[in-house]
Amino acid sequence: MAITLTERAARHAERFLAGRGVAGALRVRVRKTGCSGYAYVVEPAATVDEGDSVYESHGIRIVVDADSLPYVSGMELDYAREGLNESFKFRNPNVKATCGCGESFSV
């Protein structure tokens, strides 16, 4: 299943990538961490490696490595401001639980 961005997330991703001198590709992956097991990492994708899956949503390419794909397949990324804080929000149908601080998740 594809990974998608909301329009708001795509606009933010475009600014995020332009500010780093990278055009149009986000890498989304998971890493082991936290009390629930996994955390999301969103960073510019400098390359597309063998085994990566590439999706496009609202003109932004999303690159996912093979190890992360089972954890993020079907996910939608949104972007929200809450008071002074702003960040990507992950709507992931694979998540079974999140930690109390919201920084990590389990599947």
C-alpha positions in Angstrom: 0.0 0.0 0.0 1.2 3.5 -0.8 2.2 6.2 1.7 0.4 9.5 1.1 0.7 13.1 2.2 -2.1 15.5 2.9 -1.9 18.8 0.9 -0.7 20.6 4.1 2.1 18.0 4.6 3.1 18.2 1.0 3.4 22.1 1.2 5.5 21.7 4.3 7.7 19.0 2.8 8.3 21.3 -0.2 9.5 24.1 2.0 11.5 21.6 4.2 13.3 20.2 1.2 13.9 23.5 -0.5 15.5 24.9 2.7 18.0 22.0 2.6 18.8 22.4 -1.1 17.1 19.1 -2.0 14.3 18.8 -4.6 11.2 16.8 -4.0 12.0 13.6 -2.1 11.4 12.6 1.5 12.7 9.5 3.1 10.4 8.0 5.7 11.7 5.2 7.9 11.4 3.7 11.3 14.1 3.0 13.9 14.0 1.0 17.1 13.8 3.3 20.1 11.6 4.5 22.9 9.4 2.6 25.3 7.0 1.3 22.6 9.6 0.0 20.2 9.8 2.2 17.1 9.9 5.9 16.1 9.5 7.6 12.7 12.3 9.4 10.9 11.5 11.8 8.1 14.5 13.3 6.3 15.5 14.4 2.8 16.2 11.5 0.5 19.5 12.1 -1.2 19.4 8.8 -3.0 17.1 6.0 -3.9 18.8 2.7 -3.0 18.2 -0.7 -4.3 15.2 -2.2 -2.5 13.6 1.2 -1.8 10.0 1.8 -2.7 9.1 5.2 -4.1 5.6 6.7 -3.9 4.4 10.1 -5.1 1.8 12.3 -3.4 0.9 15.9 -4.2 4.1 16.2 -6.3 6.4 15.0 -3.5 8.3 11.7 -3.8 8.3 9.5 -0.7 11.2 7.0 -0.4 10.9 4.0 2.0 13.5 1.3 2.6 12.4 -2.3 2.5 12.9 -2.9 6.3 10.6 0.1 7.2 7.9 -0.6 4.6 5.9 -3.2 6.6 5.6 -0.7 9.5 4.5 2.3 7.4 2.5 0.8 4.5 -0.8 2.6 4.2 0.2 5.5 6.3 -0.8 9.1 5.7 1.4 12.0 6.8 -0.3 15.2 7.8 1.3 18.4 9.2 -0.1 20.4 12.1 0.6 23.3 14.3 -0.4 23.0 17.9 0.3 26.2 19.8 4.0 27.0 19.2 4.8 23.4 18.1 4.5 22.1 14.6 5.3 18.7 13.2 4.4 15.9 10.9 1.5 13.8 12.2 1.4 10.1 11.3 -1.9 8.3 10.6 -0.7 4.8 10.5 -3.2 1.9 10.4 -0.4 -0.5 11.5 0.1 1.0 14.9 -1.3 -1.0 17.8 -0.1 1.3 20.7 1.9 4.4 21.3 3.9 5.4 24.4 2.6 8.1 26.8 4.8 10.8 25.4 3.8 10.0 21.8 7.3 9.6 20.5 7.3 5.9 19.8 4.8 3.2 18.7 4.4 -0.6 18.5 2.9 -2.7 15.8 
